[in-house]
């Protein structure tokens, strides 16, 4: 027989994963996909590494001083890569400026209840014909 808090943990884990997915989707709607994905994956890997270090005592399993340097260095290299991707993706958006501002307002007005853009079929047909 499983303890009562097992079910609480299962529901909490599923809720956390679903909430993270909703936040990532909202971020991808507002920002470049490279920025969103890099930030999400980078933060996930670093937080998972910190939690693994705390829970599984990762550093106790590392042999030699070199591993104590390489493990954090690997996380540092990951974060530098994420920063480079985020910085480079932001430069492309700045160059477009306010040209797409009207399009963004139109998108926000046509969003559905879950933030998905509703497509007007008549407008879509006219755009493909033209």
N, C-alpha and C positions, 0 to 999 in steps of 0.2 A: 504494500500500500504506500502510495506517494504522499509526502507531506503537503499540507495546504499551500505553502508558499511556493512550491514547484509550479503550480498553475499561475500564480501571480507573476513569477519570473518569466514564464512562457508568454503571457499576455503583454508584459512590459517589454520584452525583447521584440515581439512583433510590432508593438506600437511604436517603439523607438525606431525600428527599421523603416516602417511606413512613414513616420514623420520626417525622417532623414530624406527619404525619396521625394516627399512633397516639397521640402525645402530646396533640394537640388533642382527639381523641376522649375520651381519659382525663380531660382537663381539663373538657370539656363534661359529663361524667358527674358530676363532683364539684362544679362551680360553675355559675353561671348562664351561659346561652349568650351573653348580651350581654357579660359579663365575659370569657369565653373568646375570642370572636371579636374583640372590640376589642383585647385584649392581643396576640393572634396577628397580626392585620393591622398593628397599630401597630409591633410589634417587627420584622415582616417589612419594612415600608416603610423604617423607619429603618436597619436593617442593609443593605438593598439600596441605599439612598442612600449610605451610608458606603462600601460596596464599589464602587459606581459612581464615587464621588469618587476613590477610591484607584486603581482599575484604568483608568478612562477619562479620568481627570484632568478631571472635570466643571468645576471652577472655572476652568480655562484657557479654556473655551468661553464663559464668562459675560462679557458686555460691560458695562462700567460698574460703578460701585460700588454702585448700587442693587440689582443682581442678587446681589451678594455678601451683601447684607442680606436680600433677599427669599427666597432659597433656604433658609437656616437658619431664617428666620422661618416659612416654610411648614411645615418639620418641627416647629418649636416649637408651632405652631397644631394640628398633627396630634396631638402628644403631649398637649397640654392637653385636646383633645377625647377622647382615649383615657382620660385620667385622670378626666374628668367622667363618662364612661360607666361606668368601673370603679367609681368611688365611688358612683354612683347605683344600680348593680346590687347592690352590697354592702349597701345600706340595706334593700332589700326582703327579703334573706335573714335579716338580723338581727332583723327584726320577727317572723318566724315562730318564732324561738327553738327550743326543744326539742320543739315539737309534732310535727315530722316526724322526730325522731330514731329512733323505732322503725321507721318506714318505710325510712329509710336503712339500718338494720341488716338488714332483710329483703332489700333490694336487693342488699347486699353478699354475703349468703349465697347468693343465687340466680344469681350471675354465672357465665357460662360461661368457657371457656378464654381467649377474647379480650376478656373484659370486657363482653360483651353480656348483657343480662338475659334469662334464660330465662323464657318465659311458660308458666304452668300453665293449660292450656285449661279445666279444670274450674272453677278459681277465677275465670277471666275470664268464663265463662258465668254463674256465680252472681252476679258483680258487675253484669253487664249486665241480669240479670233483676230484681234488687233495685232 
